[in-house]
Amino acid sequence: MIQYSATERKKMSEKTINRLKVRAVLWPLMTLAVLAGGVAGCSYIPFMHSDKADQKEAKVVRTLWKSGEQYVAIEKQDRLTGASVKANEHVTEISVDRLRSALASIDLRLRDKDKSLALFNEEELRLLSEYIAEGLALAGPDEDVTFAIIGHYVEALGFLKKRMVTGGRVFCQDGQLNIIFGDVHRVLSETMGIPEDRRLKPFMIGSRSGVVGEHEGMLLPKPGGEIFAKLREDWVFFPIRAPENVPIPQESSAPAPVNRETAPAAATHESVAPPQYGGKPAPAVKKSVEERLMILNELHNKKLISDDEYKAKRLDILNDL
């Protein structure tokens, strides 16, 4: 039989009393917490609640179209830190043709290259215009239409380029059709035939709070298409009602080569008429300061203007700010 000294027995007694005190305090508190949770209709203890539940509840997505990783969906507006988001004013009369006209009017001026290309190809235009129009008709005032679509683009000589994803967020406010872009022609890479892990590199679909995603160039109006405005470089908007007599831009194949020695003057490139807006010449698009600086830098890098000319013209552009 183990015998304890008086000091040891005293310490053991104090520990037992302390454990009983803790239980006497915790059990009533836990009982009250469970009762409070039951009154509130919850099945968990309030102090166990975290923001993750709110985030999961807020991420409610209604998918309108999905093909592999591509999709068009309706989801809650993105949040602004420290500010409330204005309610959307979606209208049901936005037609598929209206959406197609707007989307087809966006060109992408490639970074570090003196050329532009259509942001969306014909198949992308067909899918996006149909499902975005449907989404805007169904979305509530606190919901946006989001999309991520993957295109294949052909380079010269018919070689296939890598797949590229473009993502965006679409909504209507103040009579304007807003499109905020996330990734713009972001190349989808592969490692030894294994595609990107989407958990590590998710598609970026645009945010009210700031520029996100990878942009492979600058968004510009297509010659002959609609003129749009920009709130940011990644945020464009069109009037909900299309301008009159503006044709929907069509994807055209490259013209057949012309023999300048035998062809009449009317068939040469110099005689091609400028893009028309309802029978009238297309209005000139005033370039932004950023666009003008990019063009100036290109001219300087190609040694087409001197250092002094570069500095003088750069100062003129900056004075327009």
HUJOTA-V380054 format. One record per backbone hydrogen bond with DSSP energy under -0.5 kcal/mol. NH is the residue of the N-H (numbers start at 1). CO is the residue of the C=O. Records with the same first field share a line. If there is no record, write none. Layout:
NH=CO + CO
//
This chain:
9=5
10=6
11=7
12=8
13=9
14=10
15=11
16=12
17=13
18=14
19=15
20=16
21=17
22=18
23=19
24=20
25=21
26=22
27=23
29=25
30=26
31=27
32=28
33=29
34=30
35=31
36=32
37=33
38=34
39=35
40=36
41=38
42=37
48=45
49=46
53=50
54=50
55=51
56=52
57=53
58=54
59=55
60=58
61=59
62=74
63=61
64=72
65=72
67=70
70=67
71=148
72=65
73=146
74=62
75=144
76=60
77=142
80=83
83=80
88=141
89=172
94=91
95=93
99=95
100=96
101=97
102=98
103=99
104=100
105=101 + 102
106=103
107=105 + 220
108=117
109=107 + 218
110=108 + 115
111=216
113=110
115=113
117=108
119=106
125=121
126=122
127=123
128=124
129=125
130=126
131=127
132=128
133=129
134=130
135=131
136=132
137=133
138=134
139=135
143=140
144=75
145=170
146=73 + 144
147=168
148=71
149=166
151=164
155=159
158=155
159=156
161=153
164=151
165=186
166=149
167=183
168=147
169=180
170=145
171=178
173=176
176=173
177=238
178=171 + 176
179=236
180=169
181=179 + 234
182=167 + 183
183=204
184=214
186=165
188=163
189=187
191=194
192=190
194=191
195=193
196=189
198=196
200=197
201=197
210=207
216=184 + 214
218=109
220=107
222=105
225=222
228=226
229=237
231=235
232=235
235=232
236=179 + 234
237=229
238=177
240=175
242=240
246=243
247=245
252=250
260=258
263=259
267=264
268=265
271=268
272=269
277=280
278=276
280=277
282=275
286=284
292=288
293=289
294=290
295=291
296=292
297=293
298=294
299=295
300=296
301=297
302=298
303=300
304=299
305=299
310=306
311=307
312=308
313=309
314=310
315=311
316=312
317=313
318=314
319=315
320=316 + 317
321=318
//
